[in-house]
Amino acid sequence: QVQLVESGGGLVQAGGSLRLSCAASGIIRVNINAMAWYRQALGKQRELVAAITRFGNINYADSVKGRFTISRDNAKNTVYLQMNSLKPEDTAVYYCNLERRGPTTFWGQGTQVTVSS
């Protein structure tokens, strides 16, 4: 069974940085199509923040371009999200997402990121 374990969320002041991690278990790397980070703010729909495919193609939401960086460690089946220059509007629950060949989608439990002004 595929499991995604997220870590790294927390409370930070505006302008600060956080690094999220998502470790995938129960799957081998060749079966991973893509991994991504989504977020959902209170009262809003879940939205894509950043994604990286098995070929290394990356895309970002316009709102985070130039501030957030997604990366991966293939040996560890782990994806990271480095978040710099955080803004109060980045406050949300951040979810790790994995698309497996098939395709089938899996979600992490979510990690809270709160940016104070």
ZAVO-280186 format. One record per atom (N, C-alpha, C, O, CB): x, y, z; residue in three letters. Coordinates in pm, whole numbers, plus 50000, padded with zeros to 5 digits. Atoms other than C-alpha are relative to their C-alpha. Glycine has a CB too. Layout:
N
XYZALA;...
***
This chain:
117
500844988150000GLN;500005000050000GLN;500885012450000GLN;501825013550079GLN;499055000050122GLN;499224987750008VAL;501355034149903VAL;499645009050118VAL;498475011050150VAL;499745007449866VAL;500194990449892GLN;501835058050193GLN;500885012149975GLN;502015011049929GLN;500324993750137GLN;499274987550012LEU;502895094350187LEU;500065006550138LEU;499035008550202LEU;499325009649895LEU;499814994049869VAL;504345109950500VAL;500635013849981VAL;501755015049932VAL;500884991050092VAL;499544986250016GLU;504695147650506GLU;500585005150131GLU;500235000450239GLU;498855009149954GLU;499444993449882SER;506725168950742SER;500505013749959SER;500685016549840SER;501154991650063SER;499384987150026GLY;508075204150775GLY;499105012150012GLY;499585023450001GLY;500574999849868GLY;500874988549986GLY;505025225650822GLY;500225007050132GLY;500975002350217GLY;498574995849987GLY;499864992649876GLY;504715251551095GLY;499585014249987GLY;498925018149890GLY;501404999450047GLY;500334985849995LEU;504345287851186LEU;501255008149971LEU;502315005750029LEU;499405003950139LEU;498874991750039VAL;506595313751028VAL;499525014149974VAL;498365016249936VAL;500734994349875VAL;500364986250030GLN;506625351350992GLN;500115002749850GLN;500854995949779GLN;500905009750079GLN;499934996150140ALA;506075367750657ALA;501445003149962ALA;502185009550038ALA;499085012249972ALA;498634998550045GLY;509275367650456GLY;500904988550035GLY;502024987649986GLY;500575012350056GLY;499215011449956GLY;510485335950620GLY;499934988449903GLY;499354989349795GLY;499544995550134GLY;499905011850086SER;511135301450480SER;499604987450077SER;499744986650199SER;501434998649944SER;500265013249949LEU;509985265950533LEU;500324989949891LEU;500284993149772LEU;498524998650048LEU;499755010750095ARG;510885232950371ARG;499114988250036ARG;499214982650146ARG;501494995949999ARG;500865011649982LEU;508285205850332LEU;500644987649937LEU;501324988549834LEU;498615002549939LEU;499525012750054SER;509175169350277SER;498854990249990SER;497914990650070SER;501134994150088SER;501025010450017CYS;507075140450152CYS;500714987349958CYS;501274986549849CYS;498925004349895CYS;499365012850028ALA;508395105050169ALA;498954989749960ALA;497974987750031ALA;500814995250122ALA;500935010250049ALA;506635078249966ALA;500554986150029ALA;501734983350006ALA;499755001749848ALA;499625013949976SER;506705041850070SER;498984990949934SER;497874995149900SER;500114997050152SER;500915009650061GLY;505165010549925GLY;499925001049849GLY;498974996149788GLY;498665001750057GLY;500004998250145ILE;506085019649568ILE;501445001049953ILE;502315006350023ILE;499185012749958ILE;498664998650057ILE;509115016949344ILE;500005011749902ILE;498985014949842ILE;500464986949929ILE;499894987450071ARG;510375047449162ARG;499484999249857ARG;498875008849809ARG;501425004649999ARG;500405000750142VAL;509685035148808VAL;498495000449982VAL;498005002949872VAL;500554987349937VAL;501464999650009ASN;505995033548889ASN;499405013450038ASN;498185015150040ASN;499414989450088ASN;500474986649965ILE;505785070048993ILE;499975008749875ILE;501015011249814ILE;500905006550110ILE;500134990850113ASN;504455092348717ASN;500405014250040ASN;501135020949967ASN;498565000049948ASN;499734986349957ALA;504655124548914ALA;499725001150149ALA;498964993350206ALA;499155010149920ALA;500324996349862MET;504685139349261MET;499765015050002MET;500335022549923MET;501144995950099MET;500404985950000ALA;503205172549355ALA;499645004450140ALA;499444996450230ALA;498845002349904ALA;500514993649879TRP;502245196349630TRP;498765008149963TRP;498765015849867TRP;501105009150067TRP;501224992150011TYR;498745210349661TYR;499825007250133TYR;500465003850233TYR;498754991049965TYR;500354993549874ARG;497345233849920ARG;498535003849999ARG;497915005949895ARG;500875012450023ARG;501404996249984GLN;493965242250056GLN;499895009650117GLN;500125006050232GLN;499094987650023GLN;500234989949897ALA;493275274150244ALA;498574998850051ALA;497714993149984ALA;500275014349945ALA;501315000949938LEU;490305277350475LEU;498945006249910LEU;499065017849869LEU;500005006850138LEU;501094995150081GLY;487125280850272GLY;500275000549852GLY;499455005649775GLY;499655013350046GLY;499654999750142LYS;488885276349940LYS;500214985949947LYS;500344976350023LYS;501275008549978LYS;499765012950063GLN;489355248349692GLN;501484996450004GLN;502355005150012GLN;499495000149856GLN;498625004650006ARG;492475227349685ARG;500605003949865ARG;499955002749761ARG;500084984650022ARG;499364995550122GLU;494955240549431GLU;501414994349988GLU;502074991550088GLU;500045015349996GLU;498655004850025LEU;498145228349270LEU;501015011050031LEU;500835022549991LEU;500154995249853LEU;498924990749971VAL;501275244949402VAL;501194997449908VAL;501705006649843VAL;500434998950148VAL;498845003550083ALA;504065226249221ALA;499974985049974ALA;499484977250056ALA;501345004250069ALA;499985014150037ALA;504585193249044ALA;501294996849927ALA;501865005349859ALA;498784996349914ALA;498815004650071ILE;507505172848915ILE;499714986149946ILE;499254977350019ILE;501265000050094ILE;500305012950062THR;507195144048671THR;501204990650010THR;502284994650053THR;499595001949853THR;498915009849996ARG;509275112448645ARG;501125003749906ARG;502254998949920ARG;499484986249966ARG;498994995550095PHE;511115129248358PHE;500685012850047PHE;501585017849980PHE;499385002049863PHE;499394988049948GLY;511965159448570GLY;499345012949956GLY;499825023849986GLY;501405000449962GLY;500724987850039ASN;509465183348415ASN;499315005950122ASN;498724998750203ASN;498974996949887ASN;500514993149882ILE;508355209348666ILE;499045011149958ILE;499265017949858ILE;501165005850084ILE;500844988250019ASN;505495233848682ASN;499555005350136ASN;499434997950233ASN;498784996649912ASN;500374992949879TYR;504435259248941TYR;498735008149978TYR;498435012249866TYR;501145009250046TYR;501084990350003ALA;501355279149022ALA;500625013849984ALA;501705016550036ALA;499124999250129ALA;499474986650022ASP;501815315048912ASP;500285007250131ASP;501235015150141ASP;499035008249915ASP;499904992749874SER;501385326849269SER;501274996550079SER;501645003850171SER;498794997050086SER;498815004049924VAL;504525308449388VAL;501275000249916VAL;502364997749968VAL;499814986250058VAL;498824999950087LYS;506855311749091LYS;501035010050051LYS;500715021350088LYS;499605003649855LYS;498924991649951GLY;510215325749194GLY;500194999750150GLY;501185004850201GLY;499775013949958GLY;499895000849854ARG;509555318549562ARG;500124985550049ARG;500824982850146ARG;498795006750065ARG;500035014149959PHE;508965280849585PHE;500814991749900PHE;500874994849781PHE;498544994750009PHE;499255009250085THR;511145252849453THR;499664985750038THR;499774981850154THR;501535002450012THR;500265014249978ILE;510135216549414ILE;501214992149954ILE;501834995249853ILE;498714995449925ILE;498875008550037SER;512805189849407SER;499724985950051SER;498764983650125SER;501345005550057SER;500235013749959ARG;513135152649459ARG;501324992850024ARG;502364996349968ARG;499164992549896ARG;498885009249978ASP;515495126149588ASP;499504986349957ASP;498764979850030ASP;500495000050152ASP;500525012550056ASN;514875095749372ASN;500374988050086ASN;499594978550100ASN;500524998049859ASN;499565011449919ALA;516865072749597ALA;499124998150122ALA;498954986950172ALA;501465001950043ALA;500845000649880LYS;514575081249887LYS;498515000749969LYS;497695000550061LYS;500375011250093LYS;501424998250036ASN;511315084649691ASN;499395011650078ASN;498285010650131ASN;499204987150026ASN;500414988449922THR;511035118649854THR;499965012449913THR;500845014649829THR;500945002050120THR;500114987250069VAL;509865151849719VAL;500005011150104VAL;499485009450215VAL;498715000649911VAL;499864988749908TYR;510595185449879TYR;499345012449939TYR;499215013649817TYR;501495002850032TYR;500474987050044LEU;509075219749860LEU;500685010550087LEU;500365012150204LEU;498435001150009LEU;499334988949930GLN;511365248349956GLN;499185012549976GLN;498955016649862GLN;501485001849950GLN;500864988350009MET;509235278650031MET;500735011950062MET;501015012150181MET;498644997550071MET;499324987849955ASN;510925312450054ASN;499085012049983ASN;498075011449913ASN;501315002149921ASN;500784987650010SER;509595347650093SER;498514997450023SER;497665002049946SER;500205006649862SER;501385003849974LEU;506435333950246LEU;499135012050031LEU;499585021850091LEU;499944990150116LEU;500984989449982LYS;503335355550252LYS;498834994550081LYS;498614982450083LYS;499535005649863LYS;501195004849925PRO;500225354050473PRO;499054992149912PRO;498394982749958PRO;499265011850063PRO;500905007150091GLU;498275342650168GLU;500484986049964GLU;499764978549898GLU;499815008149874GLU;499525013850018ASP;500435311250156ASP;499484990850110ASP;499664978750104ASP;501534999749998ASP;500545008049891THR;498725299850475THR;498984990149948THR;498014993849882THR;499385009050106THR;500895010650049ALA;497045266550405ALA;500484986750056ALA;501554985750117ALA;499974999749843ALA;499545013749978VAL;497175229450461VAL;500624995349868VAL;499984996049763VAL;498824990450046VAL;499275004650118TYR;499735215450218TYR;499954984849993TYR;500254977950090TYR;501465005050002TYR;500165014450020TYR;499145180850074TYR;500984995049895TYR;501165001149790TYR;498554996849959TYR;499175006850097CYS;501565157849903CYS;499114991049914CYS;498164984949963CYS;501124991850070CYS;500785007950095ASN;500225140249595ASN;500954991549917ASN;502024996049876ASN;499145009349907ASN;499205009050084LEU;501585110349406LEU;499094993649897LEU;498024988549930LEU;500724989150086LEU;500735006850106GLU;500385097549072GLU;500814987749960GLU;501974988749918GLU;499755009549876GLU;499375012650036ARG;501205061149009ARG;499544995849863ARG;498464999549818ARG;499694989050103ARG;500405005350130ARG;501195043948674ARG;498684992950016ARG;498484985550112ARG;501084990449943ARG;501315006449995GLY;497665032548601GLY;498945008349934GLY;498255003149846GLY;499614997250143GLY;499364993749884PRO;497045060148687PRO;499124999150125PRO;497904997850118PRO;500325014549970PRO;500704999449873THR;496125060649051THR;500635011250082THR;501855013150080THR;500064986350077THR;499524988749923THR;496415090549280THR;499934997250149THR;498974991350198THR;499205012449966THR;499945001449855PHE;497445090549645PHE;500275013750064PHE;500925022350004PHE;501094989850040PHE;499854987549927TRP;497365118349903TRP;500624997650136TRP;500394987450199TRP;498665007050015TRP;499525000049864GLY;499265125750219GLY;498935005550093GLY;497845009450050GLY;501295008050012GLY;500984995849900GLN;497545135750541GLN;499925015150012GLN;498985020450071GLN;500334994150134GLN;500014985449995GLY;498445172450501GLY;500855005450114GLY;500954999250220GLY;498605005150013GLY;499214993349897THR;500675196050695THR;499675014949996THR;499635021049889THR;501544997649980THR;500444986049990GLN;499675230550818GLN;501185009449986GLN;502225007750051GLN;499285002550132GLN;499044989050012VAL;501645260850707VAL;499265012950032VAL;498255016149969VAL;500645000649856VAL;500614987549958THR;500785293450879THR;501045011049992THR;502115010150051THR;499404998850143THR;499094988750017VAL;502395326250780VAL;499375012250065VAL;498305016750024VAL;500315002749848VAL;500534988549928SER;501885355151018SER;500545013049939SER;501665013549888SER;500364999150149SER;499604987150058SER;502005391350906SER;500715008650101SER;501115019850070SER;498785007449944SER;
***
